[in-house]
Amino acid sequence: MKNSKLFQLLNRLTLEEKERLEAYVHSPYLNKNKRIKHFCKLLVDRNWNLHHPDLVKEKIYKQVFPTEAYMDENFRVLTSQFLKLTEQFLAMEVWKKDSFIQSYHTLNTYSEKRLNKHFRALYKKAKHQLNQSSTSKDITFFYNKFLLSEINYAYTILNDRANIDAAFYNTMDHFDIYLLANKLRYISTFVNQQNIQHIEERPILFYNEIMNITKEANYQQEEYIRYYSLILYCLTEPENEIHFLKLKTLLLEKHTSVLTKSELREILNMATSYAVRKIKAGNEKYYPHLFDLYISYLKDDTILTGGFIREQHYANIVRIALYLNQLEWAYDFIENYKARLNENIRERVYDQNTFHYLAAIGKHKDAANALHRLNFENNADLINYQILLLKDYFQSDNKEAIESLVNNFRNWIKRNRKMTDNAKAQLRNLFDFSIKIYRIKTNVERKVQTRKKQLRDIQLTIRKTKTRDRKWLLEQVVDLFQKM
């Protein structure tokens, strides 16, 4: 019983929803079966839990059919009927909140029954409400505009043939905008997934036509279409950075007037993915762009999904803020958004990012303590600890320790089978560059001009090479150069 679809559904309803469900099932218009009413009262009135001793089919069956022996088929039929009513109730809950859909179906009935006066009055009211009450011109808005024009076209065919041309073209215009907007959204999200997961490419119907149409001025007037066309251009023409800059400007200035929170989150996800790929390709000027996007993400809790912030976003925001030397801001974010992490991962993710903050401000012992609390649960924690030791030994001029650490960690990287080749290469580069800089630093017998030339050469190589902690490496080069 406790594993049934019905019980799992009822367990997700709030107390208020259960009260409304009971009233719904007890309505004689909707349900005349007294046993279902009694069954509903049994399941809804009591605060069941998964381990309640009376939560067994036979005991519940006995209360609904007191004079009959248990029959599993009867119980399944009863459960199925109640589940169907509960699903209808959920649909009704949504329908009650959507005044436009109510008007749409009523207009359909008025049209079929030739109630012209009623139709025209409600059509005018529905059109006004749709234009005035929509806080955002999202895909639902475009769909509702199409539905309204479609029902008016059907009415015009039956009752007002003199205006049939205008009604037809109006319907087609709204259909084209809805189709274009929806197709753009689906293509954008799919292309983004292709970039992330390397999904096999397949031809997309009307893809070239849609890309050409989006450039027409009359469609660019719709901001929703501008958003998704720009993000699609970012994904398909990544070398042309003007698309990203236009999208960023649009996101930071106007997003609240057009997009729903879920659509804004979707576009920001794709925009941040684009910026991350640029950074991974070595384009460090995208760090401030990415930070600006995340700041926008945090407004109105857009970044939250189901009330929680994803671990990846939390970590990315901290590391970008630290990279940009926004230390105080990073600390406030770590503390303020800790409670927004899912409780199952909260302490682990908090400790991981506290480590990065403490390491960034030079409190290496405190950072090590934060990492030790994690007990090195995964490769990432162990790698972070080794990097922390590397930086600590570098600053303290512990030659023997840093040489030993670099040699041992090189071997560990070589033996590790869980890391990708790219991740291994970036780690090796970090340790190799570190030991080269350290040897230049400690080789005081060599001429200063020779050491400076070596530093300039290594600085140029670091800039061109994919490596972990590039910013830290370059800081050590500059610091050493200035001290010579």
C-alpha positions as CSV (number, residue, x, y, z in Angstrom):
1,M,0.0,0.0,0.0
2,K,2.7,2.4,1.0
3,N,4.4,1.9,-2.4
4,S,1.3,2.5,-4.4
5,K,1.1,5.5,-6.8
6,L,-2.0,6.7,-5.0
7,F,-0.4,6.8,-1.5
8,Q,2.8,8.4,-2.9
9,L,0.7,11.1,-4.5
10,L,-1.4,11.8,-1.4
11,N,1.8,12.0,0.6
12,R,3.0,14.9,-1.6
13,L,-0.2,17.0,-1.0
14,T,-0.3,19.7,1.5
15,L,-2.9,19.7,4.3
16,E,-4.9,22.4,2.5
17,E,-4.8,20.4,-0.8
18,K,-6.0,17.3,1.0
19,E,-8.9,19.3,2.4
20,R,-9.9,20.5,-1.0
21,L,-9.5,17.0,-2.5
22,E,-11.9,15.6,0.1
23,A,-14.5,18.3,-0.8
24,Y,-13.9,17.6,-4.5
25,V,-14.5,13.8,-4.1
26,H,-17.6,14.4,-1.9
27,S,-19.2,16.6,-4.6
28,P,-22.3,14.8,-6.0
29,Y,-21.7,16.3,-9.4
30,L,-18.2,14.8,-9.6
31,N,-18.6,11.5,-7.7
32,K,-21.6,9.5,-6.6
33,N,-19.7,6.5,-5.4
34,K,-20.1,6.4,-1.6
35,R,-17.3,3.9,-1.1
36,I,-14.8,6.1,-2.8
37,K,-16.0,9.0,-0.6
38,H,-15.4,6.8,2.5
39,F,-12.0,5.5,1.1
40,C,-11.0,9.1,0.5
41,K,-11.9,10.2,4.0
42,L,-9.9,7.3,5.4
43,L,-6.7,8.1,3.5
44,V,-7.0,11.9,3.6
45,D,-8.2,12.5,7.2
46,R,-5.5,10.5,8.9
47,N,-1.8,11.7,9.0
48,W,-0.4,8.4,7.7
49,N,3.3,7.6,7.7
50,L,5.1,4.8,6.0
51,H,5.4,2.6,9.1
52,H,1.8,3.0,10.5
53,P,0.6,-0.6,11.4
54,D,-2.9,0.0,9.9
55,L,-1.5,1.0,6.5
56,V,-2.2,-2.4,5.0
57,K,-4.7,-3.1,2.2
58,E,-6.7,-5.7,4.2
59,K,-7.4,-3.4,7.2
60,I,-8.4,-0.4,5.0
61,Y,-10.6,-2.7,2.8
62,K,-12.4,-3.9,5.9
63,Q,-13.4,-0.4,6.8
64,V,-14.7,0.3,3.3
65,F,-16.4,-3.1,2.8
66,P,-17.2,-4.1,6.4
67,T,-19.4,-7.1,5.5
68,E,-17.2,-8.6,2.7
69,A,-14.1,-10.7,2.6
70,Y,-11.0,-9.1,1.2
71,M,-10.8,-9.2,-2.6
72,D,-7.7,-7.8,-4.2
73,E,-9.4,-7.0,-7.5
74,N,-12.1,-4.9,-5.7
75,F,-9.3,-3.0,-3.9
76,R,-7.4,-2.4,-7.1
77,V,-10.5,-1.0,-8.8
78,L,-11.3,1.2,-5.8
79,T,-7.7,2.5,-5.7
80,S,-7.7,3.1,-9.5
81,Q,-11.0,5.1,-9.3
82,F,-9.8,7.2,-6.5
83,L,-6.4,7.8,-8.2
84,K,-8.3,9.0,-11.3
85,L,-10.4,11.4,-9.3
86,T,-7.3,12.7,-7.5
87,E,-5.6,13.3,-10.9
88,Q,-8.7,15.1,-12.1
89,F,-8.6,17.2,-8.9
90,L,-5.0,18.2,-9.6
91,A,-5.9,19.2,-13.2
92,M,-8.8,21.3,-11.8
93,E,-6.5,23.0,-9.4
94,V,-4.4,24.2,-12.3
95,W,-7.5,25.1,-14.4
96,K,-8.9,27.2,-11.6
97,K,-5.8,29.3,-11.5
98,D,-5.7,29.9,-15.3
99,S,-8.5,32.4,-16.1
100,F,-7.4,32.5,-19.7
101,I,-8.0,28.8,-20.3
102,Q,-11.4,29.1,-18.6
103,S,-12.3,31.9,-21.0
104,Y,-10.9,29.9,-24.0
105,H,-13.1,26.9,-23.4
106,T,-16.1,29.1,-22.6
107,L,-15.6,30.9,-25.9
108,N,-15.5,27.6,-27.7
109,T,-18.8,26.7,-26.2
110,Y,-20.3,30.1,-27.1
111,S,-19.1,29.8,-30.7
112,E,-20.6,26.3,-31.1
113,K,-23.9,27.4,-29.6
114,R,-24.0,30.6,-31.8
115,L,-24.2,32.8,-28.7
116,N,-22.8,35.8,-30.6
117,K,-23.4,38.5,-28.0
118,H,-21.8,36.3,-25.3
119,F,-18.9,35.4,-27.5
120,R,-18.0,39.0,-28.5
121,A,-18.2,40.3,-24.9
122,L,-16.0,37.5,-23.5
123,Y,-13.6,37.7,-26.4
124,K,-13.0,41.4,-25.8
125,K,-12.5,40.8,-22.1
126,A,-10.2,37.9,-22.6
127,K,-8.1,39.8,-25.1
128,H,-7.8,42.7,-22.7
129,Q,-6.9,40.5,-19.8
130,L,-4.2,38.7,-21.7
131,N,-2.5,41.9,-22.8
132,Q,-2.8,43.5,-19.4
133,S,-2.3,40.7,-16.9
134,S,0.7,39.0,-18.5
135,T,3.8,40.0,-16.5
136,S,6.0,38.5,-19.1
137,K,5.7,37.8,-22.8
138,D,6.9,34.2,-22.5
139,I,6.1,31.2,-24.6
140,T,2.8,30.7,-22.8
141,F,1.8,34.3,-23.7
142,F,2.5,33.6,-27.4
143,Y,0.6,30.3,-27.3
144,N,-2.4,32.0,-25.6
145,K,-2.4,34.8,-28.2
146,F,-2.5,32.1,-30.9
147,L,-5.3,30.2,-29.2
148,L,-7.4,33.4,-28.9
149,S,-6.9,34.3,-32.5
150,E,-7.7,30.8,-33.6
151,I,-11.0,30.6,-31.7
152,N,-11.9,34.0,-33.1
153,Y,-11.1,32.7,-36.6
154,A,-13.4,29.7,-36.1
155,Y,-16.1,32.0,-34.9
156,T,-15.6,34.4,-37.9
157,I,-16.1,31.5,-40.3
158,L,-19.4,30.7,-38.8
159,N,-20.7,34.2,-38.0
160,D,-18.8,37.0,-39.6
161,R,-17.5,35.9,-43.1
162,A,-16.9,39.5,-44.1
163,N,-13.9,39.7,-41.8
164,I,-12.6,36.2,-42.5
165,D,-9.4,37.4,-44.3
166,A,-8.3,39.6,-41.4
167,A,-9.0,36.9,-38.9
168,F,-7.0,34.4,-41.0
169,Y,-3.9,36.5,-41.3
170,N,-4.1,37.5,-37.6
171,T,-4.2,33.8,-36.7
172,M,-1.3,33.0,-39.0
173,D,0.8,35.9,-37.5
174,H,0.3,34.7,-34.0
175,F,1.0,31.1,-35.0
176,D,4.2,32.1,-36.7
177,I,5.5,34.0,-33.7
178,Y,4.6,31.1,-31.3
179,L,6.1,28.5,-33.6
180,L,9.3,30.6,-34.1
181,A,9.7,31.3,-30.4
182,N,9.2,27.7,-29.4
183,K,11.4,26.3,-32.1
184,L,14.2,28.7,-31.2
185,R,13.9,27.7,-27.5
186,Y,14.0,24.0,-28.2
187,I,16.9,24.3,-30.7
188,S,18.9,26.4,-28.3
189,T,18.6,24.0,-25.4
190,F,19.4,21.1,-27.6
191,V,22.5,22.6,-29.2
192,N,23.7,23.6,-25.7
193,Q,23.3,19.9,-24.6
194,Q,25.2,18.8,-27.7
195,N,28.1,21.1,-26.7
196,I,28.1,19.6,-23.2
197,Q,27.4,15.9,-23.8
198,H,28.5,15.5,-27.4
199,I,25.1,14.2,-28.5
200,E,24.9,12.8,-32.0
201,E,23.8,15.5,-34.5
202,R,20.6,15.0,-36.6
203,P,19.0,17.3,-39.1
204,I,16.6,19.8,-37.6
205,L,13.6,20.6,-39.8
206,F,13.5,24.3,-41.0
207,Y,16.7,25.1,-39.1
208,N,18.3,27.3,-41.8
209,E,14.9,29.0,-42.5
210,I,14.4,29.8,-38.8
211,M,18.0,31.2,-38.5
212,N,17.3,33.5,-41.5
213,I,13.8,34.6,-40.3
214,T,15.1,35.6,-36.8
215,K,17.2,38.3,-38.5
216,E,14.1,40.0,-39.9
217,A,13.3,43.3,-38.1
218,N,9.7,42.6,-37.4
219,Y,10.6,39.4,-35.4
220,Q,13.5,41.1,-33.6
221,Q,11.0,43.4,-32.1
222,E,9.8,40.5,-29.9
223,E,12.3,40.5,-27.1
224,Y,11.7,36.8,-26.3
225,I,12.8,35.9,-29.8
226,R,15.8,38.2,-29.5
227,Y,16.9,36.3,-26.4
228,Y,16.8,32.9,-27.9
229,S,18.1,33.9,-31.3
230,L,21.1,35.5,-29.6
231,I,21.8,32.5,-27.4
232,L,21.6,30.3,-30.4
233,Y,24.0,32.5,-32.3
234,C,26.4,32.2,-29.3
235,L,26.2,28.5,-29.4
236,T,26.5,28.1,-33.2
237,E,28.9,31.0,-33.9
238,P,31.1,31.0,-30.7
239,E,33.9,32.9,-32.4
240,N,31.7,35.9,-33.0
241,E,31.6,37.4,-29.5
242,I,29.3,40.3,-30.3
243,H,26.3,37.9,-29.9
244,F,27.3,37.2,-26.3
245,L,27.9,40.9,-25.5
246,K,24.4,41.8,-26.9
247,L,22.8,39.0,-24.9
248,K,24.6,40.0,-21.7
249,T,23.4,43.6,-22.1
250,L,19.8,42.4,-22.7
251,L,20.0,40.1,-19.7
252,L,21.3,42.7,-17.3
253,E,19.0,45.5,-18.4
254,K,15.6,44.0,-19.4
255,H,15.1,40.4,-18.3
256,T,12.4,41.1,-15.7
257,S,10.0,42.4,-18.3
258,V,10.0,39.4,-20.7
259,L,11.1,36.1,-19.3
260,T,9.6,33.9,-16.6
261,K,12.0,32.8,-13.8
262,S,12.4,29.3,-15.3
263,E,13.2,30.8,-18.8
264,L,15.6,33.3,-17.4
265,R,17.3,30.5,-15.5
266,E,17.5,28.4,-18.7
267,I,19.1,31.3,-20.7
268,L,21.5,32.2,-17.9
269,N,22.6,28.5,-17.8
270,M,23.4,28.6,-21.5
271,A,25.1,32.0,-21.3
272,T,27.3,31.0,-18.3
273,S,28.2,27.7,-20.1
274,Y,29.3,29.8,-23.1
275,A,31.5,32.0,-20.9
276,V,32.9,29.0,-19.1
277,R,34.0,27.4,-22.4
278,K,35.7,30.7,-23.3
279,I,37.6,30.7,-20.0
280,K,38.6,27.1,-20.5
281,A,40.0,28.0,-23.9
282,G,42.2,30.6,-22.2
283,N,40.1,33.7,-22.7
284,E,40.5,35.2,-19.2
285,K,38.5,38.4,-20.0
286,Y,35.4,36.3,-19.6
287,Y,35.8,36.1,-15.8
288,P,34.2,39.5,-15.2
289,H,31.5,38.6,-17.7
290,L,30.7,35.4,-15.9
291,F,30.7,37.2,-12.6
292,D,28.2,39.7,-13.9
293,L,25.9,36.9,-15.1
294,Y,26.0,35.2,-11.8
295,I,25.2,38.4,-10.0
296,S,22.2,38.7,-12.3
297,Y,21.4,35.0,-11.5
298,L,21.3,35.8,-7.8
299,K,18.6,38.5,-8.2
300,D,15.1,37.4,-7.1
301,D,16.6,34.0,-6.3
302,T,16.5,33.1,-10.0
303,I,19.5,30.8,-9.4
304,L,17.5,28.6,-7.1
305,T,15.9,25.3,-8.3
306,G,13.3,23.9,-6.0
307,G,14.5,26.3,-3.3
308,F,18.1,25.2,-3.5
309,I,21.3,26.4,-5.2
310,R,23.1,23.7,-7.2
311,E,26.5,22.7,-6.0
312,Q,28.2,23.6,-9.3
313,H,26.8,27.1,-9.3
314,Y,27.8,27.7,-5.6
315,A,31.4,26.5,-6.3
316,N,31.7,28.5,-9.6
317,I,30.5,31.7,-8.0
318,V,33.0,31.4,-5.1
319,R,36.0,30.6,-7.4
320,I,35.2,33.4,-9.9
321,A,34.8,35.9,-7.1
322,L,38.2,34.8,-5.6
323,Y,39.8,35.0,-9.0
324,L,38.6,38.6,-9.4
325,N,39.9,39.3,-5.8
326,Q,36.3,40.0,-4.6
327,L,37.3,38.4,-1.2
328,E,34.8,40.0,1.1
329,W,32.0,39.4,-1.4
330,A,33.0,35.8,-1.7
331,Y,33.0,35.3,2.1
332,D,29.5,36.9,2.4
333,F,28.2,34.7,-0.4
334,I,29.6,31.5,1.2
335,E,28.0,32.3,4.5
336,N,24.7,33.7,3.2
337,Y,24.0,30.9,0.7
338,K,25.1,28.0,2.9
339,A,21.5,27.5,4.0
340,R,20.4,27.4,0.4
341,L,22.4,24.3,-0.3
342,N,20.6,21.0,-0.1
343,E,21.0,19.6,3.4
344,N,22.4,16.3,2.1
345,I,25.5,18.1,0.6
346,R,25.5,21.3,2.7
347,E,28.4,20.8,5.1
348,R,30.6,19.1,2.5
349,V,30.1,21.9,-0.1
350,Y,30.5,24.6,2.5
351,D,33.8,23.2,3.8
352,Q,35.1,22.8,0.2
353,N,34.4,26.4,-0.7
354,T,35.6,27.7,2.7
355,F,38.8,26.0,1.9
356,H,39.2,27.9,-1.4
357,Y,38.4,31.2,0.4
358,L,40.9,30.5,3.2
359,A,43.6,29.5,0.7
360,A,43.0,32.6,-1.3
361,I,43.5,34.9,1.7
362,G,46.7,33.0,2.7
363,K,45.4,31.2,5.8
364,H,46.8,27.9,4.7
365,K,46.6,26.1,8.1
366,D,42.9,27.0,8.4
367,A,42.4,25.9,4.8
368,A,44.0,22.6,5.6
369,N,41.8,22.1,8.6
370,A,38.7,22.7,6.4
371,L,39.9,20.1,3.9
372,H,40.7,17.6,6.7
373,R,37.0,17.8,7.8
374,L,36.1,16.4,4.4
375,N,38.4,13.3,5.0
376,F,39.5,13.6,1.4
377,E,36.2,12.0,0.2
378,N,37.2,12.3,-3.5
379,N,40.0,13.0,-5.9
380,A,39.2,16.7,-6.0
381,D,39.7,17.1,-2.2
382,L,43.1,15.3,-2.3
383,I,44.2,17.4,-5.3
384,N,43.2,20.6,-3.6
385,Y,45.1,19.6,-0.5
386,Q,48.3,18.9,-2.6
387,I,48.0,22.2,-4.4
388,L,47.6,23.9,-1.0
389,L,50.8,22.2,0.2
390,L,52.6,23.2,-3.0
391,K,51.7,26.9,-2.5
392,D,52.6,26.7,1.2
393,Y,56.1,25.1,0.5
394,F,56.6,27.6,-2.3
395,Q,56.1,30.6,0.0
396,S,58.1,29.2,2.9
397,D,61.1,28.3,0.7
398,N,61.0,24.6,1.8
399,K,63.1,23.3,-1.0
400,E,63.3,19.7,0.1
401,A,59.5,19.5,0.7
402,I,58.5,21.1,-2.6
403,E,60.9,18.9,-4.6
404,S,59.5,15.7,-2.9
405,L,55.9,16.9,-3.3
406,V,56.3,17.6,-7.0
407,N,57.9,14.2,-7.7
408,N,55.4,12.2,-5.7
409,F,52.4,14.0,-7.1
410,R,53.6,13.5,-10.7
411,N,53.7,9.8,-10.0
412,W,50.2,9.9,-8.5
413,I,48.8,11.7,-11.5
414,K,50.4,9.2,-13.8
415,R,48.8,6.2,-11.9
416,N,45.4,7.8,-11.6
417,R,42.8,6.2,-13.9
418,K,39.8,8.3,-13.0
419,M,41.1,11.6,-14.3
420,T,40.8,12.7,-17.9
421,D,43.9,13.3,-19.9
422,N,43.1,17.0,-20.1
423,A,42.8,17.3,-16.2
424,K,46.1,15.4,-15.8
425,A,47.9,17.7,-18.2
426,Q,46.7,20.8,-16.4
427,L,47.8,19.5,-13.1
428,R,51.2,18.4,-14.4
429,N,51.6,21.9,-15.9
430,L,50.8,23.5,-12.6
431,F,53.4,21.5,-10.7
432,D,56.0,21.7,-13.5
433,F,55.7,25.5,-13.8
434,S,55.8,25.9,-10.0
435,I,59.1,24.0,-9.6
436,K,60.6,25.9,-12.6
437,I,59.7,29.3,-11.0
438,Y,60.9,28.0,-7.6
439,R,64.3,27.1,-9.0
440,I,64.7,30.5,-10.7
441,K,63.7,32.0,-7.4
442,T,66.3,30.1,-5.4
443,N,69.1,30.1,-7.9
444,V,70.6,33.3,-6.7
445,E,74.1,32.5,-8.1
446,R,72.9,33.1,-11.7
447,K,72.9,36.6,-13.1
448,V,69.8,38.7,-12.5
449,Q,69.3,39.5,-16.2
450,T,69.5,35.7,-17.1
451,R,66.8,35.0,-14.4
452,K,64.6,37.8,-15.6
453,K,64.8,36.5,-19.2
454,Q,63.8,33.0,-17.9
455,L,60.9,34.5,-16.0
456,R,59.7,36.4,-19.1
457,D,59.9,33.2,-21.2
458,I,58.0,31.1,-18.6
459,Q,55.4,33.9,-18.2
460,L,54.8,33.7,-22.0
461,T,54.5,29.9,-21.9
462,I,52.1,30.0,-18.9
463,R,49.8,32.4,-20.8
464,K,49.7,30.1,-23.8
465,T,49.3,26.8,-21.9
466,K,46.3,25.2,-20.2
467,T,47.1,24.9,-16.6
468,R,45.5,24.8,-13.2
469,D,45.8,28.0,-11.1
470,R,47.2,30.1,-13.9
471,K,46.5,33.3,-12.1
472,W,48.6,32.2,-9.0
473,L,51.5,31.1,-11.2
474,L,51.5,34.5,-13.0
475,E,51.4,36.3,-9.7
476,Q,54.5,34.4,-8.5
477,V,56.3,35.4,-11.7
478,V,55.5,39.1,-11.3
479,D,56.3,39.1,-7.6
480,L,59.7,37.5,-8.2
481,F,60.5,39.8,-11.1
482,Q,59.8,42.8,-9.0
483,K,62.0,41.6,-6.2
484,M,65.0,41.1,-8.4
